[in-house]
Amino acid sequence: MAAKKIMYAMIAVAAVLAIALAYIWIQKSSLVNDLNLEKEELTEQMIALQNDYAVLSSDNETINAQLDSSREEVSQLIERIKKTEATNRAMIRQYEKELGTLRSIMRNYIVQIDSLNTLNTKLTADAAAARREAAETRRQSEELSKTVESLSDQVATGAMLKGRAIRMDAYNASGKVTDRSSRVVRLMTTLSLVENELAPKGPVRVYIRVKGPDGILLTGDDQRTFDFDGEPMICSASREVDYQGKEVEMSIYLNGVSEYVKGIYTVEAYTENNLLGSAELMLR
């Protein structure tokens, strides 16, 4: 009887041990599974972080170099995690800390890149504004130059002497007006220099060029040359007057022409700066 009792006791103990071992094995398997899931989740987080690093970029060479270093560090960490047993909780915890550090570093990169992008955007906008301002300044300067040039031209034009009432008459030896070519001994051109306060004051010489019916220039006793717009010209006669801005009437005689023929004679009056006007005379 005693032996049976001992045997039953041993069987009971064995059963308890078996149940305990089964429970321990089940718990261990569950723990290992949990650790493997934890390792997989950590690996997925590291891969996600690697993808986040991959899309970061900057125009700053220093930041790009730092990004390359961090990307390499993430890649190495992923390889170490893959080679580490899930049950090595100390290393897993160490990798989790490194993951947190790399995330913090990445956030810092994002802040720096955003700051640089904001600065670049501002600098780009400032540069564009400066270019627009420079272009506007050039435009205003060009407009001002054109205005000044236009005003200068207007002043120069306004300062030119002008003539009016230009007329040419023929005189005989008795000093009377005639239209018979055979009796003409001299021609007289009359004109007025109009009032102009802008014109230069002082001596002004007026030149006349008289052409016969054949278009040939008539020259007399007072023949001389003058410059008109930088070109030398021969005049038939000339006279100098004192011009003080007020209207001046004047006459210029052409003497010394040996013969006059029938036809239309033309006269043009000049100063050295401009043509004052012209007139015609018909001789018969």
MONORMO-V612930 format. One record per residue. N is the residue number from 1. NEAR is the number of other ideal C-beta (glycine too) atoms within 8 Angstrom. Layout:
n=N near=NEAR
n=N near=NEAR
This chain:
n=1 near=4
n=2 near=5
n=3 near=6
n=4 near=7
n=5 near=8
n=6 near=8
n=7 near=8
n=8 near=8
n=9 near=8
n=10 near=8
n=11 near=8
n=12 near=8
n=13 near=8
n=14 near=8
n=15 near=8
n=16 near=8
n=17 near=8
n=18 near=8
n=19 near=8
n=20 near=8
n=21 near=8
n=22 near=8
n=23 near=8
n=24 near=8
n=25 near=8
n=26 near=8
n=27 near=8
n=28 near=8
n=29 near=8
n=30 near=8
n=31 near=8
n=32 near=10
n=33 near=8
n=34 near=8
n=35 near=12
n=36 near=9
n=37 near=8
n=38 near=10
n=39 near=12
n=40 near=8
n=41 near=8
n=42 near=13
n=43 near=11
n=44 near=8
n=45 near=9
n=46 near=14
n=47 near=9
n=48 near=8
n=49 near=13
n=50 near=12
n=51 near=8
n=52 near=9
n=53 near=12
n=54 near=7
n=55 near=6
n=56 near=11
n=57 near=6
n=58 near=11
n=59 near=4
n=60 near=9
n=61 near=5
n=62 near=6
n=63 near=12
n=64 near=10
n=65 near=8
n=66 near=9
n=67 near=13
n=68 near=8
n=69 near=8
n=70 near=13
n=71 near=11
n=72 near=8
n=73 near=9
n=74 near=13
n=75 near=9
n=76 near=8
n=77 near=13
n=78 near=12
n=79 near=8
n=80 near=10
n=81 near=13
n=82 near=7
n=83 near=5
n=84 near=11
n=85 near=4
n=86 near=10
n=87 near=6
n=88 near=8
n=89 near=7
n=90 near=6
n=91 near=9
n=92 near=15
n=93 near=8
n=94 near=8
n=95 near=14
n=96 near=9
n=97 near=8
n=98 near=9
n=99 near=13
n=100 near=8
n=101 near=8
n=102 near=13
n=103 near=9
n=104 near=8
n=105 near=9
n=106 near=13
n=107 near=8
n=108 near=8
n=109 near=14
n=110 near=9
n=111 near=8
n=112 near=11
n=113 near=13
n=114 near=8
n=115 near=8
n=116 near=12
n=117 near=8
n=118 near=8
n=119 near=8
n=120 near=9
n=121 near=8
n=122 near=8
n=123 near=8
n=124 near=8
n=125 near=8
n=126 near=8
n=127 near=8
n=128 near=8
n=129 near=8
n=130 near=8
n=131 near=8
n=132 near=8
n=133 near=8
n=134 near=8
n=135 near=8
n=136 near=8
n=137 near=8
n=138 near=8
n=139 near=8
n=140 near=8
n=141 near=8
n=142 near=8
n=143 near=8
n=144 near=8
n=145 near=8
n=146 near=8
n=147 near=8
n=148 near=8
n=149 near=8
n=150 near=8
n=151 near=8
n=152 near=8
n=153 near=8
n=154 near=8
n=155 near=9
n=156 near=8
n=157 near=7
n=158 near=8
n=159 near=9
n=160 near=10
n=161 near=13
n=162 near=9
n=163 near=13
n=164 near=8
n=165 near=7
n=166 near=14
n=167 near=8
n=168 near=14
n=169 near=9
n=170 near=15
n=171 near=12
n=172 near=11
n=173 near=5
n=174 near=4
n=175 near=5
n=176 near=6
n=177 near=6
n=178 near=9
n=179 near=8
n=180 near=9
n=181 near=11
n=182 near=5
n=183 near=8
n=184 near=13
n=185 near=7
n=186 near=10
n=187 near=15
n=188 near=12
n=189 near=16
n=190 near=12
n=191 near=15
n=192 near=10
n=193 near=14
n=194 near=9
n=195 near=6
n=196 near=11
n=197 near=5
n=198 near=6
n=199 near=10
n=200 near=4
n=201 near=6
n=202 near=6
n=203 near=7
n=204 near=11
n=205 near=10
n=206 near=17
n=207 near=13
n=208 near=15
n=209 near=12
n=210 near=15
n=211 near=10
n=212 near=11
n=213 near=8
n=214 near=5
n=215 near=5
n=216 near=6
n=217 near=8
n=218 near=11
n=219 near=8
n=220 near=11
n=221 near=6
n=222 near=11
n=223 near=9
n=224 near=8
n=225 near=7
n=226 near=12
n=227 near=9
n=228 near=8
n=229 near=5
n=230 near=4
n=231 near=6
n=232 near=6
n=233 near=11
n=234 near=10
n=235 near=14
n=236 near=14
n=237 near=16
n=238 near=12
n=239 near=9
n=240 near=7
n=241 near=10
n=242 near=7
n=243 near=13
n=244 near=5
n=245 near=8
n=246 near=6
n=247 near=7
n=248 near=9
n=249 near=7
n=250 near=11
n=251 near=8
n=252 near=13
n=253 near=8
n=254 near=16
n=255 near=10
n=256 near=8
n=257 near=11
n=258 near=3
n=259 near=4
n=260 near=10
n=261 near=8
n=262 near=6
n=263 near=10
n=264 near=8
n=265 near=16
n=266 near=10
n=267 near=17
n=268 near=9
n=269 near=15
n=270 near=15
n=271 near=10
n=272 near=7
n=273 near=6
n=274 near=8
n=275 near=7
n=276 near=13
n=277 near=10
n=278 near=9
n=279 near=10
n=280 near=9
n=281 near=13
n=282 near=8
n=283 near=14
n=284 near=6
